[in-house]
């Protein structure tokens, strides 16, 4: 199995080893576009893999900070209380770059930048760039994906 994220189309596609398309999900990548440098708030391109899966068994809309559940469950009321918060919800698929000098090691290291595929409030606009660098997904779709893909699944992020 492998994943492909198209920044231009704002979709994540799941492929079987045979190349058969198994599913397509709308996503939201970085509002600042693509780029690999730490602090850029951009979505990194190139070959990655899922290095860690975080949040198995948590209820939908569980709020995470620094990859740990806070004990909060996202609600519209909680959202209103913290309007500027970058919501990381439900599950986290933590990405690691595979290309030294492009998205791995030094100032371009995807994992050290804490780039994830993660859940987001259902009110978040999908198919429009809006994240701080991560790939946002609808919570129910992320749970489905999380349960389908193992650690070390390849993930390609491209501009096409």
Steps between C-alpha positions, in 0.01 A plus 500: 500500500610858435354849533525793262413856602438746218540857621349642179189281526490497884438125510659195659480181293553151641652243263540124536842349430357399160434867420124468536336811643336413833369838610517875456457749786484881499778665702625845592872570469696811603360849446861609433541252213775242462852503638727302723681751723433494872288796612352554153152367590500332159412143403815302414524323165651169400524146632395444860382215717267470795744482789248482786127456550362685802153497650372145448183450703441869571151632433437720198584867565755420774728804522877441478781735601858385447365160391324443834125505565414804713184349649293743291249404232455759225161668494381822335499656849864400564588633155336833580695519828832453314445656154866507390591147604642261240281198570664158478223248553411130513814329359853589390705339225848647559701531179874456452684611187698248296718736294810635682549868421147537362265394782727315742775622735617854569262793451269303268415203724127420472488300823679770702254750352217290650317458171196273537193378325244584768134560569343844499163645603219410263443873443847527337488557125644201316651523151637845588851554640476620860733308732829602661686235295320178589242311297154535653223243450140453610497304827288204384710462184822520701382223734427285193845574353677452835349152532603406142865608487790359700806688618761543226236537229654715222350846454581714197415871519504677166389830351302333219 
